[in-house]
Amino acid sequence: MWTTAKAPSLAEMEAMAHDVFERLPQRFRSLCEGVIIRVDDFPTDEVMDEMGCESEFDLLGLFQGIGLPHQSQGDIPHLPNMIWLYRRPILDYWAEHEETLGHIVRHVLVHEIGHHFGLSDADMEAIEAAAG
């Protein structure tokens, strides 16, 4: 089965992430105005150190920036908020689980958007647990 499967390229996975984003509810997307979604193969060494990762496969995605609850009108202009999806760790996760690649990309993207909203990992785990 895997002999004919082809992993998406960086550009293809980024297009997939943007397609997934466009299918999210409009009210949700409007709160993400200005957030840039990017895909890279792996997190940088600096990101891995900052996040305490032991392996380059430990991190599927990352929100970088100032979350909505911490923004104010008087803020000095800063770099845009970004959501990073890491292709190779996502593909590795996909190969080891029964979920579709689209489902995994959506989950990681929504999780990182949750950080943009100011939610912690624990907050998001509680929301997912409550949703069933």
Backbone as XML, in Angstrom:
<?xml version="1.0"?>
<chain id="A" units="angstrom">
  <residue number="1" name="MET">
    <atom name="N" x="0.827" y="-1.198" z="0.000"/>
    <atom name="CA" x="0.000" y="0.000" z="0.000"/>
    <atom name="C" x="0.865" y="1.254" z="0.000"/>
  </residue>
  <residue number="2" name="TRP">
    <atom name="N" x="1.910" y="1.303" z="0.809"/>
    <atom name="CA" x="2.753" y="2.498" z="0.898"/>
    <atom name="C" x="3.666" y="2.665" z="-0.309"/>
  </residue>
  <residue number="3" name="THR">
    <atom name="N" x="3.810" y="1.622" z="-1.124"/>
    <atom name="CA" x="4.726" y="1.720" z="-2.257"/>
    <atom name="C" x="4.261" y="2.730" z="-3.291"/>
  </residue>
  <residue number="4" name="THR">
    <atom name="N" x="2.968" y="3.016" z="-3.349"/>
    <atom name="CA" x="2.464" y="3.993" z="-4.309"/>
    <atom name="C" x="2.143" y="5.333" z="-3.666"/>
  </residue>
  <residue number="5" name="ALA">
    <atom name="N" x="2.255" y="5.415" z="-2.350"/>
    <atom name="CA" x="1.950" y="6.668" z="-1.646"/>
    <atom name="C" x="3.105" y="7.649" z="-1.826"/>
  </residue>
  <residue number="6" name="LYS">
    <atom name="N" x="2.771" y="8.915" z="-1.967"/>
    <atom name="CA" x="3.779" y="9.955" z="-2.120"/>
    <atom name="C" x="3.498" y="11.050" z="-1.104"/>
  </residue>
  <residue number="7" name="ALA">
    <atom name="N" x="4.511" y="11.387" z="-0.320"/>
    <atom name="CA" x="4.350" y="12.445" z="0.682"/>
    <atom name="C" x="4.205" y="13.788" z="-0.028"/>
  </residue>
  <residue number="8" name="PRO">
    <atom name="N" x="3.332" y="14.648" z="0.476"/>
    <atom name="CA" x="3.192" y="15.970" z="-0.136"/>
    <atom name="C" x="4.464" y="16.796" z="0.074"/>
  </residue>
  <residue number="9" name="SER">
    <atom name="N" x="4.750" y="17.639" z="-0.896"/>
    <atom name="CA" x="5.881" y="18.562" z="-0.794"/>
    <atom name="C" x="5.538" y="19.665" z="0.207"/>
  </residue>
  <residue number="10" name="LEU">
    <atom name="N" x="6.518" y="20.505" z="0.490"/>
    <atom name="CA" x="6.264" y="21.659" z="1.371"/>
    <atom name="C" x="5.138" y="22.517" z="0.801"/>
  </residue>
  <residue number="11" name="ALA">
    <atom name="N" x="5.210" y="22.809" z="-0.499"/>
    <atom name="CA" x="4.189" y="23.657" z="-1.134"/>
    <atom name="C" x="2.818" y="22.992" z="-1.092"/>
  </residue>
  <residue number="12" name="GLU">
    <atom name="N" x="2.768" y="21.679" z="-1.336"/>
    <atom name="CA" x="1.488" y="20.972" z="-1.310"/>
    <atom name="C" x="0.894" y="20.950" z="0.094"/>
  </residue>
  <residue number="13" name="MET">
    <atom name="N" x="1.731" y="20.751" z="1.110"/>
    <atom name="CA" x="1.209" y="20.736" z="2.476"/>
    <atom name="C" x="0.773" y="22.138" z="2.897"/>
  </residue>
  <residue number="14" name="GLU">
    <atom name="N" x="1.489" y="23.161" z="2.448"/>
    <atom name="CA" x="1.069" y="24.527" z="2.771"/>
    <atom name="C" x="-0.270" y="24.831" z="2.106"/>
  </residue>
  <residue number="15" name="ALA">
    <atom name="N" x="-0.456" y="24.382" z="0.866"/>
    <atom name="CA" x="-1.742" y="24.565" z="0.186"/>
    <atom name="C" x="-2.842" y="23.814" z="0.942"/>
  </residue>
  <residue number="16" name="MET">
    <atom name="N" x="-2.529" y="22.608" z="1.433"/>
    <atom name="CA" x="-3.490" y="21.831" z="2.215"/>
    <atom name="C" x="-3.868" y="22.587" z="3.483"/>
  </residue>
  <residue number="17" name="ALA">
    <atom name="N" x="-2.890" y="23.156" z="4.171"/>
    <atom name="CA" x="-3.157" y="23.899" z="5.406"/>
    <atom name="C" x="-4.049" y="25.107" z="5.130"/>
  </residue>
  <residue number="18" name="HIS">
    <atom name="N" x="-3.781" y="25.822" z="4.037"/>
    <atom name="CA" x="-4.616" y="26.984" z="3.701"/>
    <atom name="C" x="-6.026" y="26.554" z="3.318"/>
  </residue>
  <residue number="19" name="ASP">
    <atom name="N" x="-6.157" y="25.411" z="2.637"/>
    <atom name="CA" x="-7.471" y="24.881" z="2.294"/>
    <atom name="C" x="-8.240" y="24.497" z="3.555"/>
  </residue>
  <residue number="20" name="VAL">
    <atom name="N" x="-7.561" y="23.831" z="4.489"/>
    <atom name="CA" x="-8.177" y="23.469" z="5.767"/>
    <atom name="C" x="-8.630" y="24.734" z="6.497"/>
  </residue>
  <residue number="21" name="PHE">
    <atom name="N" x="-7.764" y="25.754" z="6.521"/>
    <atom name="CA" x="-8.095" y="27.019" z="7.189"/>
    <atom name="C" x="-9.354" y="27.645" z="6.570"/>
  </residue>
  <residue number="22" name="GLU">
    <atom name="N" x="-9.451" y="27.632" z="5.248"/>
    <atom name="CA" x="-10.598" y="28.239" z="4.558"/>
    <atom name="C" x="-11.905" y="27.511" z="4.867"/>
  </residue>
  <residue number="23" name="ARG">
    <atom name="N" x="-11.845" y="26.263" z="5.299"/>
    <atom name="CA" x="-13.048" y="25.503" z="5.640"/>
    <atom name="C" x="-13.458" y="25.659" z="7.101"/>
  </residue>
  <residue number="24" name="LEU">
    <atom name="N" x="-12.644" y="26.361" z="7.888"/>
    <atom name="CA" x="-13.011" y="26.633" z="9.276"/>
    <atom name="C" x="-14.115" y="27.690" z="9.288"/>
  </residue>
  <residue number="25" name="PRO">
    <atom name="N" x="-14.911" y="27.748" z="10.345"/>
    <atom name="CA" x="-15.992" y="28.747" z="10.395"/>
    <atom name="C" x="-15.466" y="30.176" z="10.225"/>
  </residue>
  <residue number="26" name="GLN">
    <atom name="N" x="-16.219" y="30.986" z="9.489"/>
    <atom name="CA" x="-15.813" y="32.367" z="9.201"/>
    <atom name="C" x="-15.540" y="33.166" z="10.476"/>
  </residue>
  <residue number="27" name="ARG">
    <atom name="N" x="-16.365" y="32.987" z="11.478"/>
    <atom name="CA" x="-16.196" y="33.721" z="12.743"/>
    <atom name="C" x="-14.837" y="33.400" z="13.367"/>
  </residue>
  <residue number="28" name="PHE">
    <atom name="N" x="-14.444" y="32.158" z="13.270"/>
    <atom name="CA" x="-13.153" y="31.687" z="13.780"/>
    <atom name="C" x="-12.019" y="32.288" z="12.951"/>
  </residue>
  <residue number="29" name="ARG">
    <atom name="N" x="-12.152" y="32.240" z="11.623"/>
    <atom name="CA" x="-11.104" y="32.763" z="10.731"/>
    <atom name="C" x="-10.930" y="34.266" z="10.871"/>
  </residue>
  <residue number="30" name="SER">
    <atom name="N" x="-12.025" y="34.986" z="11.102"/>
    <atom name="CA" x="-11.923" y="36.442" z="11.195"/>
    <atom name="C" x="-11.070" y="36.868" z="12.388"/>
  </residue>
  <residue number="31" name="LEU">
    <atom name="N" x="-11.032" y="36.055" z="13.439"/>
    <atom name="CA" x="-10.188" y="36.357" z="14.596"/>
    <atom name="C" x="-8.711" y="36.076" z="14.319"/>
  </residue>
  <residue number="32" name="CYS">
    <atom name="N" x="-8.429" y="35.473" z="13.180"/>
    <atom name="CA" x="-7.051" y="35.131" z="12.803"/>
    <atom name="C" x="-6.512" y="36.066" z="11.734"/>
  </residue>
  <residue number="33" name="GLU">
    <atom name="N" x="-7.179" y="37.202" z="11.537"/>
    <atom name="CA" x="-6.744" y="38.135" z="10.506"/>
    <atom name="C" x="-5.278" y="38.520" z="10.725"/>
  </residue>
  <residue number="34" name="GLY">
    <atom name="N" x="-4.500" y="38.411" z="9.669"/>
    <atom name="CA" x="-3.095" y="38.772" z="9.738"/>
    <atom name="C" x="-2.166" y="37.649" z="10.171"/>
  </residue>
  <residue number="35" name="VAL">
    <atom name="N" x="-2.707" y="36.518" z="10.622"/>
    <atom name="CA" x="-1.867" y="35.389" z="11.008"/>
    <atom name="C" x="-1.371" y="34.705" z="9.732"/>
  </residue>
  <residue number="36" name="ILE">
    <atom name="N" x="-0.089" y="34.461" z="9.677"/>
    <atom name="CA" x="0.526" y="33.817" z="8.514"/>
    <atom name="C" x="0.711" y="32.335" z="8.824"/>
  </residue>
  <residue number="37" name="ILE">
    <atom name="N" x="0.298" y="31.496" z="7.899"/>
    <atom name="CA" x="0.458" y="30.048" z="8.046"/>
    <atom name="C" x="1.592" y="29.616" z="7.126"/>
  </residue>
  <residue number="38" name="ARG">
    <atom name="N" x="2.586" y="28.946" z="7.703"/>
    <atom name="CA" x="3.756" y="28.472" z="6.941"/>
    <atom name="C" x="4.011" y="27.019" z="7.268"/>
  </residue>
  <residue number="39" name="VAL">
    <atom name="N" x="4.646" y="26.339" z="6.331"/>
    <atom name="CA" x="5.043" y="24.953" z="6.515"/>
    <atom name="C" x="6.547" y="24.857" z="6.281"/>
  </residue>
  <residue number="40" name="ASP">
    <atom name="N" x="7.226" y="24.174" z="7.162"/>
    <atom name="CA" x="8.653" y="23.903" z="7.012"/>
    <atom name="C" x="8.864" y="22.432" z="7.334"/>
  </residue>
  <residue number="41" name="ASP">
    <atom name="N" x="9.975" y="21.872" z="6.885"/>
    <atom name="CA" x="10.213" y="20.457" z="7.160"/>
    <atom name="C" x="10.356" y="20.181" z="8.648"/>
  </residue>
  <residue number="42" name="PHE">
    <atom name="N" x="11.158" y="20.990" z="9.337"/>
    <atom name="CA" x="11.426" y="20.794" z="10.763"/>
    <atom name="C" x="11.509" y="22.148" z="11.458"/>
  </residue>
  <residue number="43" name="PRO">
    <atom name="N" x="11.317" y="22.177" z="12.781"/>
    <atom name="CA" x="11.568" y="23.419" z="13.528"/>
    <atom name="C" x="13.063" y="23.732" z="13.506"/>
  </residue>
  <residue number="44" name="THR">
    <atom name="N" x="13.383" y="24.995" z="13.693"/>
    <atom name="CA" x="14.786" y="25.402" z="13.767"/>
    <atom name="C" x="15.400" y="24.882" z="15.066"/>
  </residue>
  <residue number="45" name="ASP">
    <atom name="N" x="16.721" y="24.875" z="15.115"/>
    <atom name="CA" x="17.415" y="24.471" z="16.341"/>
    <atom name="C" x="17.026" y="25.380" z="17.505"/>
  </residue>
  <residue number="46" name="GLU">
    <atom name="N" x="16.860" y="26.685" z="17.235"/>
    <atom name="CA" x="16.481" y="27.635" z="18.288"/>
    <atom name="C" x="15.110" y="27.300" z="18.851"/>
  </residue>
  <residue number="47" name="VAL">
    <atom name="N" x="14.169" y="26.977" z="17.976"/>
    <atom name="CA" x="12.823" y="26.613" z="18.416"/>
    <atom name="C" x="12.872" y="25.324" z="19.230"/>
  </residue>
  <residue number="48" name="MET">
    <atom name="N" x="13.634" y="24.351" z="18.761"/>
    <atom name="CA" x="13.734" y="23.083" z="19.490"/>
    <atom name="C" x="14.311" y="23.302" z="20.883"/>
  </residue>
  <residue number="49" name="ASP">
    <atom name="N" x="15.330" y="24.148" z="20.991"/>
    <atom name="CA" x="15.912" y="24.451" z="22.302"/>
    <atom name="C" x="14.894" y="25.156" z="23.192"/>
  </residue>
  <residue number="50" name="GLU">
    <atom name="N" x="14.215" y="26.158" z="22.632"/>
    <atom name="CA" x="13.233" y="26.937" z="23.393"/>
    <atom name="C" x="12.082" y="26.063" z="23.891"/>
  </residue>
  <residue number="51" name="MET">
    <atom name="N" x="11.667" y="25.094" z="23.082"/>
    <atom name="CA" x="10.536" y="24.238" z="23.429"/>
    <atom name="C" x="10.970" y="22.992" z="24.209"/>
  </residue>
  <residue number="52" name="GLY">
    <atom name="N" x="12.269" y="22.807" z="24.381"/>
    <atom name="CA" x="12.760" y="21.652" z="25.125"/>
    <atom name="C" x="12.584" y="20.331" z="24.397"/>
  </residue>
  <residue number="53" name="CYS">
    <atom name="N" x="12.662" y="20.363" z="23.077"/>
    <atom name="CA" x="12.483" y="19.152" z="22.276"/>
    <atom name="C" x="13.740" y="18.293" z="22.318"/>
  </residue>
  <residue number="54" name="GLU">
    <atom name="N" x="13.539" y="16.996" z="22.410"/>
    <atom name="CA" x="14.663" y="16.062" z="22.368"/>
    <atom name="C" x="14.973" y="15.632" z="20.946"/>
  </residue>
  <residue number="55" name="SER">
    <atom name="N" x="13.961" y="15.699" z="20.073"/>
    <atom name="CA" x="14.113" y="15.262" z="18.688"/>
    <atom name="C" x="13.429" y="16.274" z="17.776"/>
  </residue>
  <residue number="56" name="GLU">
    <atom name="N" x="13.886" y="16.353" z="16.552"/>
    <atom name="CA" x="13.254" y="17.246" z="15.583"/>
    <atom name="C" x="11.853" y="16.767" z="15.196"/>
  </residue>
  <residue number="57" name="PHE">
    <atom name="N" x="11.488" y="15.560" z="15.614"/>
    <atom name="CA" x="10.151" y="15.021" z="15.345"/>
    <atom name="C" x="9.170" y="15.267" z="16.497"/>
  </residue>
  <residue number="58" name="ASP">
    <atom name="N" x="9.621" y="15.929" z="17.572"/>
    <atom name="CA" x="8.771" y="16.145" z="18.748"/>
    <atom name="C" x="7.684" y="17.193" z="18.544"/>
  </residue>
  <residue number="59" name="LEU">
    <atom name="N" x="7.870" y="18.094" z="17.607"/>
    <atom name="CA" x="6.975" y="19.245" z="17.456"/>
    <atom name="C" x="6.277" y="19.188" z="16.100"/>
  </residue>
  <residue number="60" name="LEU">
    <atom name="N" x="4.939" y="19.159" z="16.113"/>
    <atom name="CA" x="4.166" y="19.129" z="14.866"/>
    <atom name="C" x="3.833" y="20.526" z="14.362"/>
  </residue>
  <residue number="61" name="GLY">
    <atom name="N" x="3.725" y="21.482" z="15.287"/>
    <atom name="CA" x="3.366" y="22.838" z="14.911"/>
    <atom name="C" x="3.749" y="23.813" z="16.007"/>
  </residue>
  <residue number="62" name="LEU">
    <atom name="N" x="3.678" y="25.111" z="15.671"/>
    <atom name="CA" x="4.072" y="26.143" z="16.629"/>
    <atom name="C" x="3.376" y="27.457" z="16.287"/>
  </residue>
  <residue number="63" name="PHE">
    <atom name="N" x="2.889" y="28.132" z="17.319"/>
    <atom name="CA" x="2.410" y="29.514" z="17.173"/>
    <atom name="C" x="3.508" y="30.433" z="17.661"/>
  </residue>
  <residue number="64" name="GLN">
    <atom name="N" x="3.879" y="31.416" z="16.848"/>
    <atom name="CA" x="4.857" y="32.425" z="17.247"/>
    <atom name="C" x="4.213" y="33.795" z="17.116"/>
  </residue>
  <residue number="65" name="GLY">
    <atom name="N" x="4.278" y="34.560" z="18.183"/>
    <atom name="CA" x="3.731" y="35.904" z="18.130"/>
    <atom name="C" x="3.097" y="36.297" z="19.444"/>
  </residue>
  <residue number="66" name="ILE">
    <atom name="N" x="2.245" y="37.285" z="19.368"/>
    <atom name="CA" x="1.542" y="37.790" z="20.538"/>
    <atom name="C" x="0.077" y="37.406" z="20.379"/>
  </residue>
  <residue number="67" name="GLY">
    <atom name="N" x="-0.410" y="36.561" z="21.275"/>
    <atom name="CA" x="-1.791" y="36.101" z="21.210"/>
    <atom name="C" x="-2.788" y="37.233" z="21.408"/>
  </residue>
  <residue number="68" name="LEU">
    <atom name="N" x="-3.995" y="37.027" z="20.934"/>
    <atom name="CA" x="-5.042" y="38.046" z="21.021"/>
    <atom name="C" x="-5.218" y="38.643" z="22.415"/>
  </residue>
  <residue number="69" name="PRO">
    <atom name="N" x="-5.236" y="37.845" z="23.484"/>
    <atom name="CA" x="-5.460" y="38.434" z="24.803"/>
    <atom name="C" x="-4.351" y="39.388" z="25.250"/>
  </residue>
  <residue number="70" name="HIS">
    <atom name="N" x="-3.191" y="39.307" z="24.616"/>
    <atom name="CA" x="-2.049" y="40.126" z="25.034"/>
    <atom name="C" x="-1.789" y="41.300" z="24.101"/>
  </residue>
  <residue number="71" name="GLN">
    <atom name="N" x="-2.640" y="41.489" z="23.105"/>
    <atom name="CA" x="-2.474" y="42.589" z="22.162"/>
    <atom name="C" x="-3.260" y="43.802" z="22.646"/>
  </residue>
  <residue number="72" name="SER">
    <atom name="N" x="-2.741" y="44.972" z="22.299"/>
    <atom name="CA" x="-3.480" y="46.204" z="22.588"/>
    <atom name="C" x="-3.264" y="47.179" z="21.449"/>
  </residue>
  <residue number="73" name="GLN">
    <atom name="N" x="-4.142" y="48.173" z="21.381"/>
    <atom name="CA" x="-4.080" y="49.160" z="20.301"/>
    <atom name="C" x="-2.791" y="49.969" z="20.329"/>
  </residue>
  <residue number="74" name="GLY">
    <atom name="N" x="-2.229" y="50.186" z="21.500"/>
    <atom name="CA" x="-1.034" y="51.009" z="21.619"/>
    <atom name="C" x="0.266" y="50.260" z="21.426"/>
  </residue>
  <residue number="75" name="ASP">
    <atom name="N" x="0.173" y="48.994" z="21.045"/>
    <atom name="CA" x="1.386" y="48.196" z="20.859"/>
    <atom name="C" x="2.279" y="48.778" z="19.772"/>
  </residue>
  <residue number="76" name="ILE">
    <atom name="N" x="3.554" y="48.655" z="19.985"/>
    <atom name="CA" x="4.531" y="48.986" z="18.956"/>
    <atom name="C" x="4.420" y="47.916" z="17.881"/>
  </residue>
  <residue number="77" name="PRO">
    <atom name="N" x="4.478" y="48.297" z="16.608"/>
    <atom name="CA" x="4.384" y="47.278" z="15.556"/>
    <atom name="C" x="5.427" y="46.183" z="15.776"/>
  </residue>
  <residue number="78" name="HIS">
    <atom name="N" x="5.009" y="44.946" z="15.567"/>
    <atom name="CA" x="5.870" y="43.791" z="15.790"/>
    <atom name="C" x="5.775" y="42.869" z="14.584"/>
  </residue>
  <residue number="79" name="LEU">
    <atom name="N" x="6.529" y="41.821" z="14.619"/>
    <atom name="CA" x="6.450" y="40.831" z="13.549"/>
    <atom name="C" x="5.057" y="40.228" z="13.515"/>
  </residue>
  <residue number="80" name="PRO">
    <atom name="N" x="4.598" y="39.791" z="12.357"/>
    <atom name="CA" x="3.254" y="39.198" z="12.297"/>
    <atom name="C" x="3.198" y="37.890" z="13.070"/>
  </residue>
  <residue number="81" name="ASN">
    <atom name="N" x="2.017" y="37.575" z="13.575"/>
    <atom name="CA" x="1.804" y="36.283" z="14.216"/>
    <atom name="C" x="1.893" y="35.206" z="13.139"/>
  </residue>
  <residue number="82" name="MET">
    <atom name="N" x="2.550" y="34.112" z="13.498"/>
    <atom name="CA" x="2.751" y="33.026" z="12.535"/>
    <atom name="C" x="2.392" y="31.685" z="13.152"/>
  </residue>
  <residue number="83" name="ILE">
    <atom name="N" x="1.850" y="30.832" z="12.317"/>
    <atom name="CA" x="1.624" y="29.446" z="12.689"/>
    <atom name="C" x="2.499" y="28.607" z="11.769"/>
  </residue>
  <residue number="84" name="TRP">
    <atom name="N" x="3.331" y="27.793" z="12.391"/>
    <atom name="CA" x="4.217" y="26.896" z="11.664"/>
    <atom name="C" x="3.681" y="25.480" z="11.775"/>
  </residue>
  <residue number="85" name="LEU">
    <atom name="N" x="3.599" y="24.794" z="10.657"/>
    <atom name="CA" x="3.335" y="23.362" z="10.641"/>
    <atom name="C" x="4.614" y="22.703" z="10.154"/>
  </residue>
  <residue number="86" name="TYR">
    <atom name="N" x="5.011" y="21.627" z="10.817"/>
    <atom name="CA" x="6.261" y="20.961" z="10.479"/>
    <atom name="C" x="5.962" y="19.657" z="9.741"/>
  </residue>
  <residue number="87" name="ARG">
    <atom name="N" x="6.265" y="19.686" z="8.450"/>
    <atom name="CA" x="5.881" y="18.622" z="7.516"/>
    <atom name="C" x="6.402" y="17.239" z="7.907"/>
  </residue>
  <residue number="88" name="ARG">
    <atom name="N" x="7.681" y="17.109" z="8.129"/>
    <atom name="CA" x="8.246" y="15.778" z="8.388"/>
    <atom name="C" x="7.711" y="15.160" z="9.677"/>
  </residue>
  <residue number="89" name="PRO">
    <atom name="N" x="7.629" y="15.893" z="10.794"/>
    <atom name="CA" x="7.011" y="15.293" z="11.983"/>
    <atom name="C" x="5.532" y="14.938" z="11.769"/>
  </residue>
  <residue number="90" name="ILE">
    <atom name="N" x="4.808" y="15.765" z="11.008"/>
    <atom name="CA" x="3.407" y="15.460" z="10.714"/>
    <atom name="C" x="3.310" y="14.187" z="9.880"/>
  </residue>
  <residue number="91" name="LEU">
    <atom name="N" x="4.171" y="14.052" z="8.878"/>
    <atom name="CA" x="4.160" y="12.844" z="8.049"/>
    <atom name="C" x="4.524" y="11.606" z="8.862"/>
  </residue>
  <residue number="92" name="ASP">
    <atom name="N" x="5.482" y="11.763" z="9.770"/>
    <atom name="CA" x="5.882" y="10.661" z="10.635"/>
    <atom name="C" x="4.703" y="10.233" z="11.520"/>
  </residue>
  <residue number="93" name="TYR">
    <atom name="N" x="4.004" y="11.210" z="12.098"/>
    <atom name="CA" x="2.829" y="10.935" z="12.923"/>
    <atom name="C" x="1.761" y="10.223" z="12.089"/>
  </residue>
  <residue number="94" name="TRP">
    <atom name="N" x="1.526" y="10.715" z="10.888"/>
    <atom name="CA" x="0.531" y="10.142" z="9.977"/>
    <atom name="C" x="0.834" y="8.672" z="9.691"/>
  </residue>
  <residue number="95" name="ALA">
    <atom name="N" x="2.123" y="8.371" z="9.459"/>
    <atom name="CA" x="2.523" y="6.995" z="9.142"/>
    <atom name="C" x="2.282" y="6.041" z="10.304"/>
  </residue>
  <residue number="96" name="GLU">
    <atom name="N" x="2.258" y="6.569" z="11.523"/>
    <atom name="CA" x="2.123" y="5.728" z="12.710"/>
    <atom name="C" x="0.700" y="5.666" z="13.268"/>
  </residue>
  <residue number="97" name="HIS">
    <atom name="N" x="-0.243" y="6.417" z="12.674"/>
    <atom name="CA" x="-1.606" y="6.466" z="13.204"/>
    <atom name="C" x="-2.623" y="6.212" z="12.102"/>
  </residue>
  <residue number="98" name="GLU">
    <atom name="N" x="-3.840" y="6.000" z="12.494"/>
    <atom name="CA" x="-4.925" y="5.676" z="11.566"/>
    <atom name="C" x="-5.624" y="6.910" z="10.989"/>
  </residue>
  <residue number="99" name="GLU">
    <atom name="N" x="-5.307" y="8.092" z="11.498"/>
    <atom name="CA" x="-5.988" y="9.309" z="11.055"/>
    <atom name="C" x="-5.550" y="9.698" z="9.643"/>
  </residue>
  <residue number="100" name="THR">
    <atom name="N" x="-6.418" y="10.411" z="8.933"/>
    <atom name="CA" x="-6.042" y="10.906" z="7.611"/>
    <atom name="C" x="-5.080" y="12.079" z="7.775"/>
  </residue>
  <residue number="101" name="LEU">
    <atom name="N" x="-4.308" y="12.325" z="6.744"/>
    <atom name="CA" x="-3.374" y="13.449" z="6.781"/>
    <atom name="C" x="-4.134" y="14.769" z="6.947"/>
  </residue>
  <residue number="102" name="GLY">
    <atom name="N" x="-5.253" y="14.912" z="6.254"/>
    <atom name="CA" x="-6.053" y="16.131" z="6.381"/>
    <atom name="C" x="-6.544" y="16.356" z="7.798"/>
  </residue>
  <residue number="103" name="HIS">
    <atom name="N" x="-6.943" y="15.273" z="8.477"/>
    <atom name="CA" x="-7.399" y="15.388" z="9.862"/>
    <atom name="C" x="-6.257" y="15.852" z="10.771"/>
  </residue>
  <residue number="104" name="ILE">
    <atom name="N" x="-5.080" y="15.302" z="10.558"/>
    <atom name="CA" x="-3.926" y="15.674" z="11.389"/>
    <atom name="C" x="-3.554" y="17.131" z="11.155"/>
  </residue>
  <residue number="105" name="VAL">
    <atom name="N" x="-3.512" y="17.546" z="9.896"/>
    <atom name="CA" x="-3.190" y="18.945" z="9.587"/>
    <atom name="C" x="-4.217" y="19.865" z="10.227"/>
  </residue>
  <residue number="106" name="ARG">
    <atom name="N" x="-5.514" y="19.518" z="10.127"/>
    <atom name="CA" x="-6.565" y="20.350" z="10.752"/>
    <atom name="C" x="-6.377" y="20.418" z="12.257"/>
  </residue>
  <residue number="107" name="HIS">
    <atom name="N" x="-6.101" y="19.289" z="12.886"/>
    <atom name="CA" x="-5.918" y="19.258" z="14.337"/>
    <atom name="C" x="-4.745" y="20.156" z="14.762"/>
  </residue>
  <residue number="108" name="VAL">
    <atom name="N" x="-3.621" y="20.024" z="14.087"/>
    <atom name="CA" x="-2.441" y="20.823" z="14.449"/>
    <atom name="C" x="-2.721" y="22.299" z="14.199"/>
  </residue>
  <residue number="109" name="LEU">
    <atom name="N" x="-3.344" y="22.628" z="13.073"/>
    <atom name="CA" x="-3.652" y="24.019" z="12.748"/>
    <atom name="C" x="-4.596" y="24.629" z="13.778"/>
  </residue>
  <residue number="110" name="VAL">
    <atom name="N" x="-5.662" y="23.935" z="14.122"/>
    <atom name="CA" x="-6.619" y="24.445" z="15.114"/>
    <atom name="C" x="-5.940" y="24.585" z="16.477"/>
  </residue>
  <residue number="111" name="HIS">
    <atom name="N" x="-5.087" y="23.630" z="16.821"/>
    <atom name="CA" x="-4.356" y="23.698" z="18.087"/>
    <atom name="C" x="-3.498" y="24.958" z="18.145"/>
  </residue>
  <residue number="112" name="GLU">
    <atom name="N" x="-2.775" y="25.241" z="17.073"/>
    <atom name="CA" x="-1.914" y="26.430" z="17.062"/>
    <atom name="C" x="-2.737" y="27.719" z="17.029"/>
  </residue>
  <residue number="113" name="ILE">
    <atom name="N" x="-3.879" y="27.706" z="16.372"/>
    <atom name="CA" x="-4.781" y="28.864" z="16.410"/>
    <atom name="C" x="-5.274" y="29.065" z="17.840"/>
  </residue>
  <residue number="114" name="GLY">
    <atom name="N" x="-5.477" y="27.988" z="18.566"/>
    <atom name="CA" x="-5.856" y="28.084" z="19.977"/>
    <atom name="C" x="-4.831" y="28.872" z="20.774"/>
  </residue>
  <residue number="115" name="HIS">
    <atom name="N" x="-3.550" y="28.688" z="20.467"/>
    <atom name="CA" x="-2.512" y="29.477" z="21.145"/>
    <atom name="C" x="-2.626" y="30.953" z="20.753"/>
  </residue>
  <residue number="116" name="HIS">
    <atom name="N" x="-2.994" y="31.229" z="19.501"/>
    <atom name="CA" x="-3.231" y="32.612" z="19.068"/>
    <atom name="C" x="-4.353" y="33.237" z="19.899"/>
  </residue>
  <residue number="117" name="PHE">
    <atom name="N" x="-5.341" y="32.433" z="20.275"/>
    <atom name="CA" x="-6.447" y="32.910" z="21.102"/>
    <atom name="C" x="-6.062" y="33.016" z="22.574"/>
  </residue>
  <residue number="118" name="GLY">
    <atom name="N" x="-4.860" y="32.557" z="22.921"/>
    <atom name="CA" x="-4.398" y="32.647" z="24.299"/>
    <atom name="C" x="-4.657" y="31.409" z="25.126"/>
  </residue>
  <residue number="119" name="LEU">
    <atom name="N" x="-5.059" y="30.317" z="24.481"/>
    <atom name="CA" x="-5.329" y="29.083" z="25.206"/>
    <atom name="C" x="-4.032" y="28.312" z="25.447"/>
  </residue>
  <residue number="120" name="SER">
    <atom name="N" x="-3.947" y="27.668" z="26.582"/>
    <atom name="CA" x="-2.796" y="26.818" z="26.884"/>
    <atom name="C" x="-3.052" y="25.421" z="26.335"/>
  </residue>
  <residue number="121" name="ASP">
    <atom name="N" x="-2.025" y="24.588" z="26.333"/>
    <atom name="CA" x="-2.201" y="23.185" z="25.933"/>
    <atom name="C" x="-3.235" y="22.510" z="26.824"/>
  </residue>
  <residue number="122" name="ALA">
    <atom name="N" x="-3.186" y="22.785" z="28.122"/>
    <atom name="CA" x="-4.141" y="22.188" z="29.066"/>
    <atom name="C" x="-5.569" y="22.636" z="28.750"/>
  </residue>
  <residue number="123" name="ASP">
    <atom name="N" x="-5.753" y="23.925" z="28.407"/>
    <atom name="CA" x="-7.077" y="24.420" z="28.029"/>
    <atom name="C" x="-7.616" y="23.643" z="26.830"/>
  </residue>
  <residue number="124" name="MET">
    <atom name="N" x="-6.769" y="23.469" z="25.823"/>
    <atom name="CA" x="-7.206" y="22.798" z="24.607"/>
    <atom name="C" x="-7.478" y="21.322" z="24.852"/>
  </residue>
  <residue number="125" name="GLU">
    <atom name="N" x="-6.691" y="20.679" z="25.677"/>
    <atom name="CA" x="-6.943" y="19.279" z="26.017"/>
    <atom name="C" x="-8.286" y="19.133" z="26.711"/>
  </residue>
  <residue number="126" name="ALA">
    <atom name="N" x="-8.613" y="20.067" z="27.593"/>
    <atom name="CA" x="-9.895" y="20.027" z="28.303"/>
    <atom name="C" x="-11.054" y="20.240" z="27.328"/>
  </residue>
  <residue number="127" name="ILE">
    <atom name="N" x="-10.888" y="21.143" z="26.378"/>
    <atom name="CA" x="-11.931" y="21.389" z="25.382"/>
    <atom name="C" x="-12.138" y="20.146" z="24.526"/>
  </residue>
  <residue number="128" name="GLU">
    <atom name="N" x="-11.039" y="19.536" z="24.078"/>
    <atom name="CA" x="-11.149" y="18.329" z="23.256"/>
    <atom name="C" x="-11.789" y="17.182" z="24.048"/>
  </residue>
  <residue number="129" name="ALA">
    <atom name="N" x="-11.426" y="17.031" z="25.309"/>
    <atom name="CA" x="-11.986" y="15.978" z="26.152"/>
    <atom name="C" x="-13.489" y="16.192" z="26.333"/>
  </residue>
  <residue number="130" name="ALA">
    <atom name="N" x="-13.907" y="17.441" z="26.517"/>
    <atom name="CA" x="-15.317" y="17.749" z="26.703"/>
    <atom name="C" x="-16.113" y="17.526" z="25.424"/>
  </residue>
  <residue number="131" name="ALA">
    <atom name="N" x="-15.450" y="17.701" z="24.279"/>
    <atom name="CA" x="-16.119" y="17.523" z="22.999"/>
    <atom name="C" x="-16.305" y="16.049" z="22.656"/>
  </residue>
  <residue number="132" name="GLY">
    <atom name="N" x="-15.586" y="15.193" z="23.384"/>
    <atom name="CA" x="-15.782" y="13.765" z="23.198"/>
    <atom name="C" x="-14.767" y="13.171" z="22.329"/>
  </residue>
</chain>
